[in-house]
């Protein structure tokens, strides 16, 4: 059996091969465009994650500032409260003395002791509220630090994905697939050597 050449193919066969070659080129450029889009999308996602990490770090610094502000505010309130308590204690002593009572004896002793216990409870409550408020802000800060690390890792992964996408590889693969399809559609005699 003799080998076939391009001229031996019918016009329909030649048209079919030309159409497949055109489709292969279109597919190749489409694969390249898709690879470029995927690379752009991965880089864009990486930049978005970087921005989120930066915002988390910024907010983390804000939480520390808030914690310090709360600490200072509670300390000032504590000072004011203890001064007021001291004034109140002095007023109670003056009031007792002006009524002719004797401090530290009988019911006046009980009243003074009760007042002192209430003042100490108020101090403990305020200190407890301060510790809780400051700790809550610092826990929020820690959560933001973890969130920032997670976003940085995601950004790194996105940039790695983007760098692994090759337009050339996608186009080459598509071209080889199209060429294989064209070759497999040709009659086997097309590849025979002439005797």
C-alpha positions in Angstrom: 0.0 0.0 0.0 1.4 3.4 -1.0 1.9 6.3 1.5 -0.6 9.1 1.3 0.3 12.8 1.1 -1.5 16.1 1.6 -2.6 16.1 -2.1 -4.2 12.6 -1.6 -6.6 13.9 1.0 -10.0 15.0 -0.2 -10.9 18.7 0.1 -13.1 17.8 3.1 -10.2 15.9 4.7 -7.9 18.9 4.1 -10.5 21.3 5.5 -10.9 19.1 8.5 -7.2 19.2 9.3 -7.0 22.9 8.7 -10.0 23.4 11.0 -8.4 21.2 13.7 -5.1 23.1 13.4 -7.0 26.4 13.7 -8.9 25.1 16.7 -5.7 23.9 18.2 -4.1 27.4 17.9 -7.3 28.9 19.4 -7.2 26.4 22.2 -3.5 27.1 22.8 -4.0 30.9 23.1 -7.1 30.2 25.3 -5.0 28.0 27.6 -2.4 30.8 27.8 -5.0 33.4 28.6 -6.6 31.1 31.3 -3.2 30.5 32.8 -2.5 34.3 32.9 -5.9 34.9 34.5 -5.3 32.2 37.2 -1.8 33.7 37.9 -3.4 37.2 38.2 -6.1 35.9 40.4 -3.7 34.1 42.7 -1.5 37.2 43.0 -4.5 39.4 43.7 -5.7 37.0 46.4 -2.2 37.1 47.9 -2.2 40.9 48.0 -5.7 40.8 49.6 -4.4 38.5 52.3 -1.3 40.8 52.9 -3.7 43.7 53.3 -5.8 41.8 55.8 -2.6 40.8 57.7 -1.5 44.5 57.8 -4.9 45.6 59.1 -4.9 42.9 61.8 -1.4 44.1 62.9 -2.7 47.7 62.9 -5.7 46.7 65.0 -3.5 44.6 67.3 -1.5 47.8 68.1 -4.7 49.6 68.7 -5.8 47.0 71.2 -2.6 47.4 73.1 -3.1 51.2 73.2 -6.6 50.6 74.4 -5.4 48.2 77.1 -2.8 50.8 78.3 -5.5 53.6 78.3 -7.8 51.4 80.3 -5.1 50.7 82.8 -4.3 54.4 83.2 -8.0 55.3 83.5 -8.7 52.7 86.1 -5.6 53.8 88.1 -6.9 57.4 88.1 -10.3 56.3 89.1 -8.8 54.1 91.9 -6.9 57.1 93.2 -10.0 59.3 93.1 -12.0 56.6 94.9 -9.4 56.0 97.6 -9.2 59.8 98.2 -13.0 59.9 98.5 -13.0 57.0 100.8 -10.4 58.7 103.0 -12.5 61.9 103.1 -15.6 59.8 103.9 -13.8 58.0 106.7 -12.7 61.4 108.2 -16.2 62.8 107.9 -17.5 59.7 109.8 -15.0 60.2 112.6 -15.9 63.9 112.9 -19.6 63.1 112.8 -19.2 60.5 115.6 -17.1 62.9 117.7 -19.5 65.8 117.2 -22.3 63.6 118.5 -20.2 62.7 121.6 -19.5 59.1 120.5 -16.4 57.2 121.2 -14.5 55.6 118.2 -13.7 51.9 118.5 -16.3 51.1 121.1 -19.6 49.2 120.8 -21.8 50.0 117.9 -19.5 52.7 116.6 -16.8 50.1 116.3 -19.2 47.9 114.2 -20.2 50.7 112.0 -16.5 51.7 111.4 -15.6 48.1 110.7 -18.5 47.7 108.2 -17.5 50.9 106.4 -13.9 49.7 106.2 -15.0 46.3 104.8 -17.2 48.1 102.2 -14.3 50.4 101.2 -12.0 47.4 100.7 -14.6 45.5 98.7 -15.0 48.6 96.4 -11.2 48.6 95.9 -11.1 44.9 95.1 -14.1 45.3 92.7 -12.5 48.2 90.9 -9.1 46.3 90.7 -10.9 43.2 89.4 -12.7 45.3 86.7 -9.5 46.8 85.7 -7.7 43.5 85.3 -10.6 42.1 83.3 -10.9 45.1 81.0 -7.1 45.2 80.3 -6.9 41.4 79.9 -9.8 41.4 77.5 -8.1 43.9 75.3 -4.8 42.0 75.4 -6.7 38.7 74.5 -8.2 40.6 71.5 -4.7 41.7 70.6 -3.5 38.0 70.7 -6.4 36.9 68.6 -5.4 39.6 66.0 -1.8 38.5 66.0 -2.9 34.9 65.3 -5.2 36.2 62.5 -2.4 38.2 61.0 -0.1 35.1 61.0 -2.9 33.1 59.3 -3.3 35.8 56.6 0.4 36.0 56.0 0.5 32.2 55.5 -2.4 32.4 53.1 -0.7 35.2 51.2 2.5 33.2 50.9 0.5 30.2 49.6 -1.3 32.4 47.1 2.0 33.8 45.8 3.5 30.3 45.6 0.5 29.2 43.6 0.9 32.2 41.3 4.6 31.5 40.7 3.8 27.9 39.9 1.4 28.8 37.0 3.2 28.8 33.7 1.6 30.3 30.6 4.2 28.6 28.4 3.4 25.2 29.9 -0.3 25.6 29.5 0.1 26.7 25.9 2.5 23.9 25.2 0.2 21.3 26.7 -2.7 22.6 24.7 -0.7 22.6 21.5 0.6 19.0 22.1 -3.0 17.8 22.8 -4.2 19.5 19.6 -1.3 18.1 17.5 -2.0 14.6 18.9 -5.7 15.0 17.9 -4.7 16.0 14.4 -2.3 13.2 14.0 -4.7 10.6 15.3 -7.3 11.8 12.8 -5.1 11.1 9.8 -5.3 7.8 8.0 -2.6 5.3 8.9 -1.3 5.3 5.3 -0.3 8.9 5.8 2.6 7.8 8.0 3.8 4.9 5.8 7.1 5.1 3.9 7.0 4.7 0.2 8.5 1.4 -0.9 
